[in-house]
Amino acid sequence: MFDSYFPCWRRVSGVAGRSSVPPGVIAPDERLPAAQTLAMGVQHVVAMFGSTILAPLLMGFDPNLCVLMSGIGTLLFFVLVGGRVPSYLGSSFAFIGLVIAATGYTGQGPNPNVPVALGGIVACGVVYTAIGLWVTVVGTSWIEKLMPPVVTGAVVAVIGLNLAPIAVKGVTATTFDAAMALLTVVTVGIIAVFTRGIVQRLLILVGLALAYAMYALVTNGLGLGKPIDFSVVARAAWFGMPRFATPVFQMPAMSLLAPVAVILVAENIGVMAATKIYSTLVFVVAALIAVVLGFSPKFGALIATIPGPVLGGVSIVVFGLIAVTGARIWVENRVDFTENRNLIVAAVALVLGAGDFTVHLGNFALGGIGTATFGAILLYALLRRHGR
């Protein structure tokens, strides 16, 4: 029984000598000293770069608005769960392909049909809320039965494979673009293998920053390729309002994006395992930093200058890591692929997703990630043997 709505966080100066939690772990109801808490909050904002910046950019969304809403969403979540569940809310990569399909986004600059995408995302949120209410009433055992590790691993892997063509298409316009994208991939790989500590944990951000610098050197410095226009950053104000948009509810987009709710249930990717710091105060700090960044047009202008080849190279790595994370789920949960049911479920899901198998039923459309998700769930249930 708790004496207050929010926990009374116990201050700890280190991670040793406490028998109540595993070694090296900071529990949700504990807190680090103020300086360390601030540092970890900054690091978490940076670590969430993929979901709060990269994914919105690939969909043509305003990065300022997305960062702002991720901070506000995290603060709302913190209040609703009484500060007892460590989580930072970002976007899911499962949305990218479907948003592009629903809006006809070309991959360059702001997406002119953001309101249509927002309407579909709201519909997805309604479905996800309904699932949450159902879980509150009946528990989670039905999810565990419908989505065992073989299914969740396949769904996560499919997200990466389905998005692969988007990344590749964005970097093959010219030989120069392809070369810079491959240089970005190699840079991220070197950081992943040959660095340690915080640099290695932030390999995507550090790799992107280095590739950005090399691109600027080659283009702005040596005159090769399209140079980066830094004047937009200089002209941008330090503080200002992001570009808000009103959702437009169109049935084709809503039917395309609403099923993503099931995909979100099937994802089980942990963000905090790398640091083992689960103190919920860290997420409050991270959310407040995100809100401040959201109100900085200069930050948004800087993000907008990221060259397409560099962004595409990072996307190749990120989408590949997502696909491999699905395989990691299989390995960590010791999924037995000598069992034909597991083999068929994974095989069919991967091909449906990678091939972007889309089902059209009137105004309803289910993209490759959706068909792979529902296909894996239904196949697993259909092939279940009696008593197992």
C-alpha positions as CSV (number, residue, x, y, z in Angstrom):
1,M,0.0,0.0,0.0
2,F,1.4,3.4,-1.0
3,D,1.0,6.4,1.3
4,S,0.9,8.9,-1.6
5,Y,-0.1,8.9,-5.2
6,F,3.5,9.4,-6.4
7,P,6.3,7.3,-4.9
8,C,8.7,8.9,-2.3
9,W,11.9,8.5,-4.3
10,R,14.8,7.3,-2.2
11,R,18.1,9.0,-3.1
12,V,21.0,6.7,-3.9
13,S,24.5,7.7,-4.8
14,G,25.5,4.5,-6.5
15,V,24.3,1.1,-7.7
16,A,26.1,-1.1,-5.2
17,G,25.3,-2.4,-1.8
18,R,21.5,-2.6,-2.1
19,S,19.9,-6.0,-1.7
20,S,16.4,-4.9,-2.7
21,V,17.2,-4.6,-6.4
22,P,19.5,-6.5,-8.8
23,P,23.1,-5.3,-9.0
24,G,23.7,-2.2,-11.1
25,V,19.9,-1.3,-11.3
26,I,18.3,1.9,-10.1
27,A,14.7,1.1,-9.3
28,P,11.7,3.2,-10.3
29,D,11.2,4.5,-6.8
30,E,14.8,5.5,-6.4
31,R,16.7,8.6,-7.6
32,L,20.2,9.6,-8.4
33,P,21.8,12.9,-7.3
34,A,20.4,15.9,-9.2
35,A,23.4,16.3,-11.5
36,Q,23.3,12.6,-12.5
37,T,19.5,12.7,-13.0
38,L,19.8,15.7,-15.3
39,A,22.6,14.0,-17.3
40,M,20.6,10.8,-17.6
41,G,17.6,12.8,-18.7
42,V,19.6,14.5,-21.5
43,Q,21.0,11.1,-22.5
44,H,17.6,9.6,-22.7
45,V,16.3,12.4,-25.0
46,V,19.3,11.8,-27.2
47,A,18.8,8.0,-27.1
48,M,15.2,8.4,-28.3
49,F,16.5,10.2,-31.4
50,G,15.2,7.4,-33.7
51,S,11.6,7.5,-32.5
52,T,11.3,11.2,-31.8
53,I,13.3,12.7,-34.8
54,L,14.2,10.1,-37.4
55,A,10.7,8.5,-37.7
56,P,8.9,11.9,-38.0
57,L,11.4,13.1,-40.6
58,L,10.8,9.9,-42.7
59,M,7.1,10.7,-42.6
60,G,7.5,14.4,-43.4
61,F,6.2,15.5,-39.9
62,D,7.4,18.6,-38.1
63,P,10.2,17.4,-35.8
64,N,9.6,20.2,-33.3
65,L,6.0,19.2,-32.9
66,C,6.8,15.6,-32.6
67,V,9.5,16.2,-29.9
68,L,7.1,18.5,-28.0
69,M,4.3,15.9,-28.1
70,S,6.6,13.1,-27.0
71,G,7.5,15.2,-23.9
72,I,3.9,16.1,-23.2
73,G,2.8,12.4,-23.7
74,T,5.5,11.2,-21.4
75,L,4.4,13.7,-18.7
76,L,0.8,12.6,-19.0
77,F,1.8,9.0,-18.8
78,F,3.8,9.8,-15.7
79,V,0.8,11.4,-14.0
80,L,-1.6,8.6,-15.0
81,V,0.5,5.8,-13.6
82,G,1.5,7.7,-10.5
83,G,5.1,7.9,-11.5
84,R,5.6,4.2,-10.9
85,V,6.1,2.9,-14.5
86,P,9.4,4.0,-16.2
87,S,8.6,4.8,-19.8
88,Y,9.3,7.5,-22.4
89,L,6.7,7.8,-25.2
90,G,8.0,8.0,-28.7
91,S,6.7,7.0,-32.1
92,S,6.6,3.5,-33.6
93,F,8.4,2.7,-36.8
94,A,5.3,0.6,-37.7
95,F,3.6,3.8,-38.7
96,I,6.2,5.0,-41.3
97,G,5.2,2.8,-44.3
98,L,1.5,3.2,-43.7
99,V,1.6,6.9,-43.3
100,I,3.6,7.2,-46.5
101,A,1.0,5.1,-48.2
102,A,-2.0,7.0,-46.8
103,T,-0.6,10.4,-47.6
104,G,1.3,9.8,-50.8
105,Y,4.4,11.4,-49.3
106,T,7.3,11.6,-51.7
107,G,10.0,11.6,-49.0
108,Q,11.3,15.1,-49.4
109,G,10.4,18.1,-47.2
110,P,7.2,18.6,-45.2
111,N,4.3,16.2,-45.8
112,P,1.4,18.2,-47.2
113,N,-1.1,15.7,-46.1
114,V,-0.2,15.5,-42.4
115,P,-3.8,16.2,-41.3
116,V,-5.0,13.0,-43.1
117,A,-2.2,11.0,-41.4
118,L,-3.2,12.5,-38.0
119,G,-6.8,11.4,-38.5
120,G,-5.6,7.8,-39.1
121,I,-3.3,8.0,-36.1
122,V,-6.1,9.2,-33.9
123,A,-8.2,6.2,-35.0
124,C,-5.3,3.9,-34.1
125,G,-5.1,5.6,-30.7
126,V,-8.8,4.8,-30.1
127,V,-8.3,1.2,-30.9
128,Y,-5.2,1.0,-28.7
129,T,-7.2,2.6,-25.9
130,A,-9.9,0.0,-26.3
131,I,-7.3,-2.8,-26.1
132,G,-5.9,-1.2,-22.9
133,L,-9.4,-1.1,-21.3
134,W,-10.0,-4.7,-22.2
135,V,-6.6,-5.7,-20.6
136,T,-7.6,-3.8,-17.5
137,V,-10.8,-5.9,-17.3
138,V,-9.6,-9.4,-18.3
139,G,-5.8,-9.2,-17.8
140,T,-2.9,-10.0,-20.2
141,S,-3.1,-13.8,-20.6
142,W,-4.9,-13.6,-23.9
143,I,-2.1,-11.4,-25.3
144,E,0.5,-14.0,-24.2
145,K,-1.5,-16.7,-25.9
146,L,-2.1,-14.8,-29.2
147,M,1.4,-13.3,-29.3
148,P,4.1,-15.6,-28.1
149,P,7.8,-14.9,-28.8
150,V,7.6,-16.5,-32.3
151,V,4.9,-14.0,-33.3
152,T,6.3,-10.9,-31.6
153,G,9.7,-11.6,-33.0
154,A,8.3,-12.0,-36.5
155,V,6.3,-8.7,-36.2
156,V,9.4,-6.7,-35.1
157,A,11.5,-8.2,-37.8
158,V,8.8,-7.4,-40.4
159,I,8.8,-3.7,-39.4
160,G,12.5,-3.4,-40.3
161,L,12.2,-5.5,-43.5
162,N,9.1,-3.6,-44.7
163,L,10.8,-0.3,-44.3
164,A,14.0,-1.3,-46.1
165,P,12.9,-0.2,-49.5
166,I,12.1,3.3,-48.2
167,A,15.7,3.7,-46.9
168,V,17.3,2.3,-50.1
169,K,15.1,4.3,-52.5
170,G,16.1,7.5,-50.7
171,V,19.8,7.1,-51.3
172,T,20.1,5.7,-54.9
173,A,19.2,8.8,-56.9
174,T,22.8,9.5,-57.7
175,T,26.2,7.8,-57.2
176,F,27.2,10.6,-54.9
177,D,24.1,10.0,-52.7
178,A,24.8,6.3,-52.6
179,A,28.4,6.8,-51.6
180,M,27.6,9.2,-48.8
181,A,24.9,6.8,-47.5
182,L,27.4,3.9,-47.4
183,L,29.9,6.2,-45.7
184,T,27.3,6.9,-43.1
185,V,26.6,3.2,-42.6
186,V,30.3,2.5,-42.2
187,T,30.7,5.3,-39.7
188,V,27.9,4.0,-37.5
189,G,29.4,0.5,-37.8
190,I,32.8,1.7,-36.6
191,I,31.3,3.5,-33.6
192,A,29.2,0.4,-32.7
193,V,32.3,-1.9,-32.8
194,F,35.3,0.2,-31.7
195,T,33.9,2.6,-29.1
196,R,32.7,2.0,-25.5
197,G,30.4,3.5,-22.9
198,I,28.0,6.3,-23.7
199,V,29.4,6.9,-27.2
200,Q,28.6,3.3,-28.1
201,R,25.1,3.5,-26.6
202,L,24.4,6.6,-28.7
203,L,25.9,5.1,-31.8
204,I,23.0,6.3,-34.1
205,L,23.2,9.9,-33.0
206,V,27.0,10.1,-32.9
207,G,27.3,8.3,-36.3
208,L,24.8,10.7,-37.8
209,A,26.7,13.7,-36.4
210,L,30.0,12.5,-37.8
211,A,28.5,11.7,-41.2
212,Y,26.8,15.1,-41.2
213,A,30.2,16.7,-40.6
214,M,31.9,14.7,-43.4
215,Y,29.1,15.5,-45.8
216,A,29.5,19.2,-45.0
217,L,33.2,18.9,-45.6
218,V,32.8,17.2,-48.9
219,T,30.0,19.5,-50.2
220,N,30.4,22.9,-48.6
221,G,34.1,22.5,-48.3
222,L,35.2,20.7,-51.5
223,G,32.3,21.7,-53.7
224,L,31.0,18.1,-54.5
225,G,27.3,17.3,-54.3
226,K,24.5,19.5,-52.9
227,P,25.8,21.8,-50.1
228,I,24.0,22.2,-46.8
229,D,22.2,25.5,-46.5
230,F,23.1,26.7,-43.0
231,S,21.4,30.1,-43.5
232,V,18.0,28.6,-42.5
233,V,19.5,27.8,-39.1
234,A,20.9,31.2,-38.7
235,R,17.5,32.8,-39.5
236,A,15.5,30.6,-37.2
237,A,14.4,32.0,-33.8
238,W,15.6,30.3,-30.6
239,F,12.1,30.1,-29.3
240,G,8.7,29.9,-31.0
241,M,5.6,27.8,-31.6
242,P,5.7,24.6,-33.7
243,R,3.4,24.1,-36.6
244,F,0.2,22.6,-35.3
245,A,-2.2,20.7,-37.6
246,T,-5.9,19.7,-37.2
247,P,-6.6,16.0,-37.9
248,V,-8.7,15.2,-41.0
249,F,-10.7,12.0,-40.7
250,Q,-10.8,10.1,-44.0
251,M,-11.9,6.5,-44.0
252,P,-9.2,5.2,-46.2
253,A,-6.4,6.6,-44.0
254,M,-8.2,5.6,-40.8
255,S,-8.8,2.0,-42.0
256,L,-5.1,1.8,-43.0
257,L,-3.7,3.1,-39.8
258,A,-6.1,1.8,-37.1
259,P,-4.8,-1.8,-37.3
260,V,-1.4,-0.6,-36.3
261,A,-2.7,-0.8,-32.7
262,V,-2.4,-4.5,-32.8
263,I,1.2,-4.2,-34.1
264,L,2.0,-1.9,-31.1
265,V,0.8,-4.5,-28.7
266,A,3.1,-7.1,-30.4
267,E,6.2,-4.9,-30.1
268,N,8.3,-5.6,-27.0
269,I,11.4,-3.6,-27.4
270,G,13.1,-2.3,-24.2
271,V,14.8,1.1,-24.2
272,M,16.1,1.2,-20.6
273,A,17.9,-2.1,-20.5
274,A,21.2,-0.5,-21.6
275,T,21.6,1.8,-18.7
276,K,19.6,-0.2,-16.1
277,I,18.4,3.1,-14.7
278,Y,14.6,2.9,-14.2
279,S,14.1,5.9,-11.9
280,T,10.9,7.5,-13.1
281,L,12.3,11.0,-12.3
282,V,14.8,10.6,-15.1
283,F,11.8,10.4,-17.5
284,V,10.3,13.6,-16.1
285,V,13.6,15.4,-16.8
286,A,13.8,13.9,-20.3
287,A,10.2,15.0,-21.0
288,L,10.8,18.6,-19.8
289,I,13.9,18.8,-22.0
290,A,11.9,17.5,-25.0
291,V,9.2,20.2,-24.4
292,V,11.8,22.9,-24.4
293,L,13.3,21.6,-27.6
294,G,9.8,21.5,-29.1
295,F,9.5,25.2,-28.7
296,S,12.8,26.0,-30.4
297,P,12.5,26.6,-34.2
298,K,16.3,26.8,-34.4
299,F,16.4,23.1,-33.2
300,G,13.9,22.2,-35.9
301,A,15.8,24.1,-38.6
302,L,19.0,22.3,-37.7
303,I,17.3,18.9,-37.9
304,A,15.9,20.0,-41.3
305,T,19.4,20.5,-42.7
306,I,20.3,16.8,-42.3
307,P,21.2,15.7,-45.8
308,G,19.0,13.0,-47.5
309,P,21.9,10.6,-48.1
310,V,23.0,10.8,-44.4
311,L,19.4,10.3,-43.2
312,G,19.1,7.4,-45.6
313,G,22.3,5.8,-44.4
314,V,21.2,6.0,-40.8
315,S,17.8,4.6,-41.8
316,I,19.5,1.6,-43.4
317,V,21.2,0.8,-40.1
318,V,18.1,1.5,-37.9
319,F,15.7,-0.5,-40.0
320,G,18.3,-3.3,-40.1
321,L,18.6,-3.2,-36.4
322,I,14.9,-3.5,-36.0
323,A,14.8,-6.5,-38.2
324,V,17.6,-8.2,-36.3
325,T,15.9,-7.3,-33.0
326,G,13.1,-9.6,-34.1
327,A,15.6,-12.4,-34.5
328,R,17.0,-11.5,-31.1
329,I,13.6,-12.0,-29.5
330,W,13.5,-15.5,-31.0
331,V,17.0,-16.3,-29.6
332,E,16.5,-14.9,-26.1
333,N,13.2,-16.8,-25.8
334,R,14.6,-19.9,-27.3
335,V,12.0,-20.3,-30.0
336,D,12.2,-23.8,-31.3
337,F,12.4,-23.7,-35.1
338,T,12.5,-27.4,-35.4
339,E,8.8,-27.2,-34.6
340,N,7.0,-26.7,-37.9
341,R,4.3,-24.4,-36.5
342,N,7.0,-21.8,-35.5
343,L,8.7,-22.2,-38.8
344,I,5.6,-21.6,-40.9
345,V,4.4,-18.7,-38.8
346,A,7.8,-16.9,-39.0
347,A,8.3,-17.7,-42.7
348,V,4.9,-16.5,-43.9
349,A,5.0,-13.4,-41.7
350,L,8.4,-12.4,-43.0
351,V,7.5,-12.7,-46.7
352,L,4.1,-11.0,-46.3
353,G,5.8,-8.0,-44.6
354,A,8.9,-7.8,-46.7
355,G,6.8,-8.1,-49.9
356,D,4.3,-5.5,-48.6
357,F,1.4,-7.8,-49.2
358,T,-1.6,-5.4,-49.0
359,V,-5.3,-6.5,-48.6
360,H,-8.1,-4.2,-49.9
361,L,-11.6,-4.7,-48.8
362,G,-13.7,-1.7,-50.0
363,N,-12.3,1.4,-48.3
364,F,-10.4,-0.8,-45.9
365,A,-6.7,-1.5,-46.6
366,L,-4.2,-3.5,-44.6
367,G,-0.6,-3.0,-45.5
368,G,2.3,-5.4,-45.4
369,I,3.1,-4.9,-41.7
370,G,-0.6,-5.4,-40.8
371,T,-1.1,-8.5,-42.9
372,A,2.1,-10.0,-41.5
373,T,1.0,-9.2,-37.9
374,F,-2.5,-10.6,-38.3
375,G,-1.3,-13.4,-40.4
376,A,1.2,-14.5,-37.8
377,I,-1.4,-14.3,-35.0
378,L,-4.0,-16.2,-37.0
379,L,-1.6,-18.9,-38.3
380,Y,-0.2,-19.5,-34.8
381,A,-3.8,-19.9,-33.4
382,L,-4.9,-22.1,-36.4
383,L,-1.9,-24.4,-36.2
384,R,-2.1,-24.8,-32.4
385,R,-2.3,-28.4,-31.4
386,H,-4.9,-29.5,-28.9
387,G,-3.7,-28.9,-25.3
388,R,-0.7,-26.9,-26.4
